[in-house]
Amino acid sequence: MESSPINRLPPDSLHQIFSSLPLRQIMICRSVCKFFNQLLTSQCFTEIISTRPPLNLLALRPPHHHSHRHGGHAAANIRPFIHVYDPEENQWFRFNLDFLPFRLPQPVASSSGLIYLWGDSIDSVESSKSLVACNPLTRQFKVLPQLGSAWSRHGTVLVDSANRVMVLTELAALYYSGTVMANQWLKFSSNLPSKPRSPVLMSSSVFALCDVGSPWRSQWKLFSCKLTNLTITHTNWICLEKHEWGDIFDIIKRPRLLRGNGDSKLLMIGGLKSTFSLNPACSTILILRLDLESLEWEEAGRMPLDMYRGFQESSKFKVFGGGDRVYFSAKRMGKLAMWDCWQGWRWIDGVPGYADGLCRGFVFDAKLTMMMP
């Protein structure tokens, strides 16, 4: 590349040329040579394309057995990475996380171009996990204020579009706004009736499903709490319900929540019960959408029967994603099912890294933006 004519062009001209490319092509150009990588990761260039729409990707969480199989000094020799799927190109690839000074980082959530993960310091003898925010495209990271390791084992990490972070358990919640004036975790009592299921942080509120039924029969309810209602003494959760909803929670088996498209849509996904008996079989998987402004439900999608047969034979399946796309995995299936609100249902083959086929993941809106200190 030293003798290439492109080296004679001033950086400003090269920035203008490459800024006309889509973000997906910019990422490809970065891997051509060291010169292109330095040029296209410079602060000047990232500021030029900072307003570019992100790439809507699916990031897979590492399998649970991955963190237990490698321990001690062996973990330090493993180059960590995260598997990513591009639904527009129908391609799998991966981002290296080797710029992070942590042993076996465990990605758990994402928002606004950042991935949030738990990581053990390489220099630490004992396990003391930190919550870290990073951008694998710019290879920058920021360690959030220290937490106890129990939060990484029992807490669910939630992040909204403003990069406000909550770690939620049945008994307590930690909240981090990330502002200069409040660069610390605030702790609150959860006061939920049961362990929160698939909580979601959006629209300046946190939403969660709770089972308020008996030990022999589940009865799910939708609870919410505004961030402005968080107080040191208690958390003001309210049960969202309307008479017009009828038996909306009774027809869904094992419901899960996901963020919908925008900040005013919430998705609920689960098996569609065939009867109202105690332990009924399901006829398919149903996706319902709640408008948070009007509090009205609508059916967003229903898995085709020929696709559902693969999940019907599995005793366990996972639901993840959000926005315009929802993904489904099941044991020993070897592929994912995807619902796209515009293009319908299809299979995704070639899922990497999961021997049992039971994947877990989250939406990653990849952006080439610099992290604030």
One Martini backbone bead per residue (centre of mass of N, CA, C, O) as a GRO file, in nm:
protein
  373
    1MET     BB    1   0.051   0.066  -0.010
    2GLU     BB    2   0.289   0.277  -0.025
    3SER     BB    3   0.263   0.301  -0.364
    4SER     BB    4  -0.010   0.402  -0.364
    5PRO     BB    5  -0.205   0.662  -0.485
    6ILE     BB    6  -0.395   0.691  -0.230
    7ASN     BB    7  -0.164   0.815  -0.041
    8ARG     BB    8  -0.175   1.112  -0.185
    9LEU     BB    9  -0.421   1.165  -0.040
   10PRO     BB   10  -0.589   1.339   0.161
   11PRO     BB   11  -0.776   1.268   0.436
   12ASP     BB   12  -1.027   1.439   0.364
   13SER     BB   13  -1.080   1.301   0.092
   14LEU     BB   14  -1.109   1.012   0.200
   15HIS     BB   15  -1.344   1.066   0.389
   16GLN     BB   16  -1.546   1.151   0.166
   17ILE     BB   17  -1.541   0.891   0.008
   18PHE     BB   18  -1.617   0.685   0.245
   19SER     BB   19  -1.883   0.837   0.344
   20SER     BB   20  -2.059   0.722   0.088
   21LEU     BB   21  -2.073   0.467   0.230
   22PRO     BB   22  -2.190   0.214   0.371
   23LEU     BB   23  -2.138   0.072   0.672
   24ARG     BB   24  -2.085  -0.216   0.569
   25GLN     BB   25  -1.850  -0.126   0.372
   26ILE     BB   26  -1.667   0.005   0.581
   27MET     BB   27  -1.609  -0.254   0.742
   28ILE     BB   28  -1.469  -0.399   0.506
   29CYS     BB   29  -1.241  -0.187   0.450
   30ARG     BB   30  -1.094  -0.217   0.727
   31SER     BB   31  -0.979  -0.522   0.638
   32VAL     BB   32  -0.769  -0.470   0.407
   33CYS     BB   33  -0.585  -0.263   0.586
   34LYS     BB   34  -0.412  -0.065   0.800
   35PHE     BB   35  -0.472   0.206   0.667
   36PHE     BB   36  -0.782   0.181   0.657
   37ASN     BB   37  -0.826   0.133   0.957
   38GLN     BB   38  -0.710   0.405   1.055
   39LEU     BB   39  -0.891   0.589   0.882
   40LEU     BB   40  -1.185   0.443   0.975
   41THR     BB   41  -1.109   0.502   1.311
   42SER     BB   42  -1.107   0.785   1.326
   43GLN     BB   43  -1.241   1.057   1.475
   44CYS     BB   44  -1.305   1.221   1.223
   45PHE     BB   45  -1.471   0.999   1.072
   46THR     BB   46  -1.680   0.926   1.295
   47GLU     BB   47  -1.806   1.213   1.296
   48ILE     BB   48  -1.914   1.211   1.003
   49ILE     BB   49  -2.087   0.916   1.058
   50SER     BB   50  -2.268   0.944   1.326
   51THR     BB   51  -2.562   0.973   1.160
   52ARG     BB   52  -2.568   0.697   1.074
   53PRO     BB   53  -2.734   0.434   1.032
   54PRO     BB   54  -2.766   0.145   1.172
   55LEU     BB   55  -2.697  -0.189   1.226
   56ASN     BB   56  -2.920  -0.458   1.231
   57LEU     BB   57  -2.837  -0.693   1.475
   58LEU     BB   58  -2.738  -1.018   1.594
   59ALA     BB   59  -2.648  -1.119   1.921
   60LEU     BB   60  -2.469  -1.371   2.083
   61ARG     BB   61  -2.460  -1.549   2.353
   62PRO     BB   62  -2.278  -1.729   2.534
   63PRO     BB   63  -2.252  -2.019   2.642
   64HIS     BB   64  -2.263  -2.144   2.956
   65HIS     BB   65  -2.022  -2.355   2.921
   66HIS     BB   66  -1.794  -2.153   2.838
   67SER     BB   67  -1.726  -2.034   3.133
   68HIS     BB   68  -1.654  -2.333   3.260
   69ARG     BB   69  -1.439  -2.468   3.070
   70HIS     BB   70  -1.277  -2.196   3.119
   71GLY     BB   71  -1.005  -2.142   3.341
   72GLY     BB   72  -0.800  -1.933   3.462
   73HIS     BB   73  -0.522  -1.914   3.260
   74ALA     BB   74  -0.666  -2.015   3.001
   75ALA     BB   75  -0.852  -1.764   2.954
   76ALA     BB   76  -0.618  -1.561   2.872
   77ASN     BB   77  -0.568  -1.726   2.580
   78ILE     BB   78  -0.846  -1.624   2.489
   79ARG     BB   79  -1.014  -1.489   2.220
   80PRO     BB   80  -1.259  -1.283   2.231
   81PHE     BB   81  -1.606  -1.305   2.111
   82ILE     BB   82  -1.888  -1.226   1.882
   83HIS     BB   83  -2.172  -1.336   1.749
   84VAL     BB   84  -2.311  -1.232   1.425
   85TYR     BB   85  -2.618  -1.123   1.259
   86ASP     BB   86  -2.721  -1.047   0.917
   87PRO     BB   87  -3.037  -1.015   0.781
   88GLU     BB   88  -2.981  -0.871   0.506
   89GLU     BB   89  -2.734  -1.089   0.423
   90ASN     BB   90  -2.732  -1.368   0.557
   91GLN     BB   91  -2.489  -1.340   0.789
   92TRP     BB   92  -2.206  -1.460   0.954
   93PHE     BB   93  -2.012  -1.315   1.225
   94ARG     BB   94  -1.737  -1.141   1.401
   95PHE     BB   95  -1.635  -0.986   1.706
   96ASN     BB   96  -1.374  -0.866   1.861
   97LEU     BB   97  -1.269  -0.860   2.234
   98ASP     BB   98  -0.941  -0.815   2.278
   99PHE     BB   99  -0.951  -0.507   2.404
  100LEU     BB  100  -1.031  -0.644   2.666
  101PRO     BB  101  -0.933  -0.661   3.023
  102PHE     BB  102  -1.085  -0.963   3.016
  103ARG     BB  103  -1.232  -1.252   3.121
  104LEU     BB  104  -1.467  -1.383   2.956
  105PRO     BB  105  -1.682  -1.212   2.827
  106GLN     BB  106  -2.046  -1.137   2.898
  107PRO     BB  107  -2.285  -1.075   2.698
  108VAL     BB  108  -2.630  -0.909   2.763
  109ALA     BB  109  -2.642  -0.619   2.609
  110SER     BB  110  -2.801  -0.339   2.416
  111SER     BB  111  -2.730   0.014   2.304
  112SER     BB  112  -2.647   0.253   2.092
  113GLY     BB  113  -2.380   0.069   1.996
  114LEU     BB  114  -2.369  -0.088   2.270
  115ILE     BB  115  -2.206  -0.326   2.479
  116TYR     BB  116  -2.298  -0.534   2.752
  117LEU     BB  117  -2.073  -0.668   3.013
  118TRP     BB  118  -1.922  -0.926   3.178
  119GLY     BB  119  -1.606  -0.900   3.379
  120ASP     BB  120  -1.288  -1.024   3.449
  121SER     BB  121  -1.007  -0.949   3.572
  122ILE     BB  122  -0.690  -1.049   3.492
  123ASP     BB  123  -0.554  -0.954   3.781
  124SER     BB  124  -0.763  -1.118   3.926
  125VAL     BB  125  -0.802  -1.378   4.148
  126GLU     BB  126  -1.083  -1.313   4.201
  127SER     BB  127  -1.419  -1.301   4.153
  128SER     BB  128  -1.488  -0.968   3.993
  129LYS     BB  129  -1.738  -0.833   3.846
  130SER     BB  130  -1.790  -0.620   3.565
  131LEU     BB  131  -1.954  -0.357   3.410
  132VAL     BB  132  -1.945  -0.317   3.050
  133ALA     BB  133  -1.891  -0.074   2.798
  134CYS     BB  134  -1.896  -0.127   2.433
  135ASN     BB  135  -1.726  -0.082   2.104
  136PRO     BB  136  -1.629  -0.301   1.855
  137LEU     BB  137  -1.572  -0.088   1.621
  138THR     BB  138  -1.377   0.113   1.810
  139ARG     BB  139  -1.249  -0.024   2.068
  140GLN     BB  140  -1.420   0.069   2.316
  141PHE     BB  141  -1.435   0.142   2.680
  142LYS     BB  142  -1.639   0.114   2.993
  143VAL     BB  143  -1.635   0.117   3.338
  144LEU     BB  144  -1.846   0.057   3.568
  145PRO     BB  145  -1.935   0.067   3.861
  146GLN     BB  146  -1.894  -0.132   4.112
  147LEU     BB  147  -1.993  -0.473   4.171
  148GLY     BB  148  -2.126  -0.741   4.280
  149SER     BB  149  -2.134  -1.075   4.185
  150ALA     BB  150  -2.439  -1.132   4.243
  151TRP     BB  151  -2.555  -0.958   4.009
  152SER     BB  152  -2.449  -1.143   3.774
  153ARG     BB  153  -2.622  -1.401   3.868
  154HIS     BB  154  -2.930  -1.252   3.932
  155GLY     BB  155  -2.927  -1.027   3.721
  156THR     BB  156  -3.088  -0.801   3.495
  157VAL     BB  157  -2.988  -0.634   3.208
  158LEU     BB  158  -3.081  -0.292   3.141
  159VAL     BB  159  -3.132  -0.088   2.836
  160ASP     BB  160  -3.164   0.217   2.692
  161SER     BB  161  -3.145   0.470   2.449
  162ALA     BB  162  -2.983   0.647   2.691
  163ASN     BB  163  -2.798   0.448   2.860
  164ARG     BB  164  -2.968   0.335   3.083
  165VAL     BB  165  -2.916   0.138   3.381
  166MET     BB  166  -3.040  -0.191   3.487
  167VAL     BB  167  -3.049  -0.409   3.779
  168LEU     BB  168  -3.270  -0.689   3.812
  169THR     BB  169  -3.464  -0.815   4.079
  170GLU     BB  170  -3.691  -0.926   4.305
  171LEU     BB  171  -3.570  -0.730   4.553
  172ALA     BB  172  -3.384  -0.550   4.353
  173ALA     BB  173  -3.239  -0.230   4.228
  174LEU     BB  174  -3.022  -0.095   3.981
  175TYR     BB  175  -2.915   0.248   3.901
  176TYR     BB  176  -2.776   0.406   3.589
  177SER     BB  177  -2.732   0.718   3.419
  178GLY     BB  178  -2.426   0.839   3.344
  179THR     BB  179  -2.383   1.095   3.478
  180VAL     BB  180  -2.181   1.326   3.624
  181MET     BB  181  -2.371   1.361   3.887
  182ALA     BB  182  -2.435   1.018   3.862
  183ASN     BB  183  -2.157   0.814   3.913
  184GLN     BB  184  -2.374   0.583   4.024
  185TRP     BB  185  -2.536   0.355   4.213
  186LEU     BB  186  -2.878   0.290   4.267
  187LYS     BB  187  -3.077   0.163   4.536
  188PHE     BB  188  -3.367  -0.059   4.527
  189SER     BB  189  -3.672  -0.170   4.595
  190SER     BB  190  -3.892  -0.374   4.424
  191ASN     BB  191  -4.173  -0.504   4.517
  192LEU     BB  192  -4.244  -0.776   4.394
  193PRO     BB  193  -4.452  -1.062   4.375
  194SER     BB  194  -4.221  -1.169   4.177
  195LYS     BB  195  -4.027  -1.283   3.955
  196PRO     BB  196  -3.904  -1.129   3.693
  197ARG     BB  197  -4.007  -1.140   3.349
  198SER     BB  198  -3.866  -1.013   3.088
  199PRO     BB  199  -3.748  -0.735   3.117
  200VAL     BB  200  -3.811  -0.380   3.020
  201LEU     BB  201  -3.639  -0.084   2.895
  202MET     BB  202  -3.869   0.189   2.829
  203SER     BB  203  -4.006   0.491   2.820
  204SER     BB  204  -3.902   0.551   3.118
  205SER     BB  205  -3.955   0.236   3.172
  206VAL     BB  206  -4.043  -0.064   3.346
  207PHE     BB  207  -4.105  -0.401   3.237
  208ALA     BB  208  -4.303  -0.685   3.376
  209LEU     BB  209  -4.350  -1.019   3.453
  210CYS     BB  210  -4.588  -1.176   3.684
  211ASP     BB  211  -4.659  -1.436   3.911
  212VAL     BB  212  -4.993  -1.449   4.087
  213GLY     BB  213  -5.040  -1.733   4.138
  214SER     BB  214  -5.025  -2.057   4.192
  215PRO     BB  215  -4.838  -2.344   4.222
  216TRP     BB  216  -5.051  -2.492   3.995
  217ARG     BB  217  -5.116  -2.190   3.867
  218SER     BB  218  -5.075  -1.957   3.638
  219GLN     BB  219  -5.064  -1.578   3.668
  220TRP     BB  220  -5.031  -1.320   3.455
  221LYS     BB  221  -4.869  -0.995   3.489
  222LEU     BB  222  -4.841  -0.645   3.416
  223PHE     BB  223  -4.563  -0.440   3.496
  224SER     BB  224  -4.482  -0.097   3.607
  225CYS     BB  225  -4.209   0.163   3.610
  226LYS     BB  226  -4.104   0.467   3.664
  227LEU     BB  227  -3.809   0.631   3.697
  228THR     BB  228  -3.938   0.873   3.866
  229ASN     BB  229  -4.045   0.649   4.099
  230LEU     BB  230  -3.780   0.621   4.222
  231THR     BB  231  -3.690   0.511   4.549
  232ILE     BB  232  -3.528   0.424   4.832
  233THR     BB  233  -3.774   0.272   4.980
  234HIS     BB  234  -3.935   0.240   4.695
  235THR     BB  235  -4.129   0.087   4.427
  236ASN     BB  236  -4.366   0.198   4.179
  237TRP     BB  237  -4.572  -0.041   4.104
  238ILE     BB  238  -4.790  -0.129   3.830
  239CYS     BB  239  -5.084  -0.270   3.710
  240LEU     BB  240  -5.155  -0.359   3.388
  241GLU     BB  241  -5.507  -0.301   3.314
  242LYS     BB  242  -5.805  -0.411   3.129
  243HIS     BB  243  -6.118  -0.506   3.059
  244GLU     BB  244  -6.065  -0.542   2.741
  245TRP     BB  245  -5.849  -0.780   2.763
  246GLY     BB  246  -5.937  -1.007   2.929
  247ASP     BB  247  -5.769  -1.327   2.840
  248ILE     BB  248  -5.473  -1.257   2.736
  249PHE     BB  249  -5.299  -1.428   2.964
  250ASP     BB  250  -5.452  -1.716   2.925
  251ILE     BB  251  -5.353  -1.785   2.613
  252ILE     BB  252  -5.057  -1.771   2.730
  253LYS     BB  253  -4.757  -1.956   2.729
  254ARG     BB  254  -4.487  -1.847   2.853
  255PRO     BB  255  -4.429  -1.545   2.864
  256ARG     BB  256  -4.272  -1.270   2.678
  257LEU     BB  257  -4.066  -0.984   2.660
  258LEU     BB  258  -4.034  -0.712   2.414
  259ARG     BB  259  -3.918  -0.482   2.225
  260GLY     BB  260  -4.043  -0.271   2.011
  261ASN     BB  261  -4.122  -0.044   1.783
  262GLY     BB  262  -3.994   0.183   1.941
  263ASP     BB  263  -4.136   0.354   2.246
  264SER     BB  264  -4.466   0.226   2.213
  265LYS     BB  265  -4.380  -0.088   2.191
  266LEU     BB  266  -4.496  -0.413   2.308
  267LEU     BB  267  -4.393  -0.747   2.337
  268MET     BB  268  -4.571  -1.070   2.334
  269ILE     BB  269  -4.452  -1.409   2.387
  270GLY     BB  270  -4.610  -1.733   2.307
  271GLY     BB  271  -4.805  -1.989   2.363
  272LEU     BB  272  -5.095  -2.116   2.215
  273LYS     BB  273  -5.360  -2.218   2.360
  274SER     BB  274  -5.599  -2.477   2.310
  275THR     BB  275  -5.675  -2.453   2.619
  276PHE     BB  276  -5.795  -2.412   2.978
  277SER     BB  277  -5.627  -2.603   3.104
  278LEU     BB  278  -5.375  -2.672   3.318
  279ASN     BB  279  -5.185  -2.836   3.074
  280PRO     BB  280  -5.165  -2.723   2.780
  281ALA     BB  281  -5.144  -2.727   2.463
  282CYS     BB  282  -4.996  -2.599   2.167
  283SER     BB  283  -5.051  -2.460   1.836
  284THR     BB  284  -4.853  -2.206   1.875
  285ILE     BB  285  -4.688  -1.897   1.813
  286LEU     BB  286  -4.737  -1.578   1.968
  287ILE     BB  287  -4.764  -1.225   1.866
  288LEU     BB  288  -4.792  -0.942   2.068
  289ARG     BB  289  -4.912  -0.591   2.066
  290LEU     BB  290  -4.845  -0.297   2.262
  291ASP     BB  291  -4.991   0.011   2.312
  292LEU     BB  292  -4.880   0.249   2.542
  293GLU     BB  293  -5.096   0.476   2.481
  294SER     BB  294  -5.376   0.293   2.445
  295LEU     BB  295  -5.374  -0.001   2.559
  296GLU     BB  296  -5.355  -0.194   2.292
  297TRP     BB  297  -5.406  -0.499   2.143
  298GLU     BB  298  -5.225  -0.702   1.894
  299GLU     BB  299  -5.166  -0.899   1.626
  300ALA     BB  300  -4.842  -0.965   1.474
  301GLY     BB  301  -4.798  -1.293   1.502
  302ARG     BB  302  -4.782  -1.636   1.348
  303MET     BB  303  -4.668  -1.938   1.349
  304PRO     BB  304  -4.621  -2.165   1.138
  305LEU     BB  305  -4.692  -2.496   1.152
  306ASP     BB  306  -4.436  -2.615   1.012
  307MET     BB  307  -4.244  -2.459   1.210
  308TYR     BB  308  -4.366  -2.548   1.494
  309ARG     BB  309  -4.290  -2.851   1.501
  310GLY     BB  310  -3.997  -2.809   1.605
  311PHE     BB  311  -4.100  -2.688   1.888
  312GLN     BB  312  -4.297  -2.913   1.982
  313GLU     BB  313  -4.052  -3.128   2.030
  314SER     BB  314  -3.957  -2.921   2.236
  315SER     BB  315  -3.909  -2.842   2.583
  316LYS     BB  316  -3.728  -2.587   2.481
  317PHE     BB  317  -3.732  -2.223   2.439
  318LYS     BB  318  -3.622  -1.918   2.279
  319VAL     BB  319  -3.652  -1.554   2.316
  320PHE     BB  320  -3.542  -1.286   2.090
  321GLY     BB  321  -3.485  -0.936   2.047
  322GLY     BB  322  -3.658  -0.690   1.849
  323GLY     BB  323  -3.872  -0.485   1.706
  324ASP     BB  324  -3.884  -0.621   1.381
  325ARG     BB  325  -3.741  -0.875   1.536
  326VAL     BB  326  -3.779  -1.231   1.601
  327TYR     BB  327  -3.627  -1.497   1.787
  328PHE     BB  328  -3.583  -1.865   1.764
  329SER     BB  329  -3.501  -2.138   1.991
  330ALA     BB  330  -3.395  -2.490   2.010
  331LYS     BB  331  -3.337  -2.793   2.090
  332ARG     BB  332  -3.170  -2.963   1.841
  333MET     BB  333  -3.205  -2.773   1.570
  334GLY     BB  334  -2.963  -2.570   1.435
  335LYS     BB  335  -3.174  -2.326   1.420
  336LEU     BB  336  -3.352  -2.036   1.329
  337ALA     BB  337  -3.628  -1.837   1.393
  338MET     BB  338  -3.788  -1.567   1.199
  339TRP     BB  339  -3.947  -1.252   1.265
  340ASP     BB  340  -4.081  -1.022   1.025
  341CYS     BB  341  -4.294  -0.753   1.004
  342TRP     BB  342  -4.251  -0.739   0.672
  343GLN     BB  343  -4.155  -1.064   0.578
  344GLY     BB  344  -4.190  -1.262   0.806
  345TRP     BB  345  -4.101  -1.601   0.783
  346ARG     BB  346  -3.781  -1.772   0.876
  347TRP     BB  347  -3.486  -1.936   0.832
  348ILE     BB  348  -3.168  -1.991   1.018
  349ASP     BB  349  -2.858  -2.085   0.933
  350GLY     BB  350  -2.546  -2.152   1.083
  351VAL     BB  351  -2.522  -2.174   1.385
  352PRO     BB  352  -2.284  -2.076   1.616
  353GLY     BB  353  -2.160  -2.242   1.923
  354TYR     BB  354  -2.418  -2.457   1.951
  355ALA     BB  355  -2.475  -2.777   2.042
  356ASP     BB  356  -2.796  -2.763   2.144
  357GLY     BB  357  -2.938  -2.490   1.999
  358LEU     BB  358  -2.969  -2.294   2.259
  359CYS     BB  359  -3.019  -1.974   2.215
  360ARG     BB  360  -2.889  -1.641   2.289
  361GLY     BB  361  -2.997  -1.286   2.264
  362PHE     BB  362  -2.949  -0.961   2.087
  363VAL     BB  363  -2.974  -0.648   1.990
  364PHE     BB  364  -2.743  -0.483   1.746
  365ASP     BB  365  -2.669  -0.140   1.690
  366ALA     BB  366  -2.437  -0.064   1.477
  367LYS     BB  367  -2.176   0.186   1.545
  368LEU     BB  368  -1.953   0.465   1.449
  369THR     BB  369  -1.898   0.564   1.768
  370MET     BB  370  -1.789   0.754   2.013
  371MET     BB  371  -1.701   0.743   2.336
  372MET     BB  372  -1.774   0.865   2.631
  373PRO     BB  373  -1.602   0.929   2.932
   0.00000   0.00000   0.00000
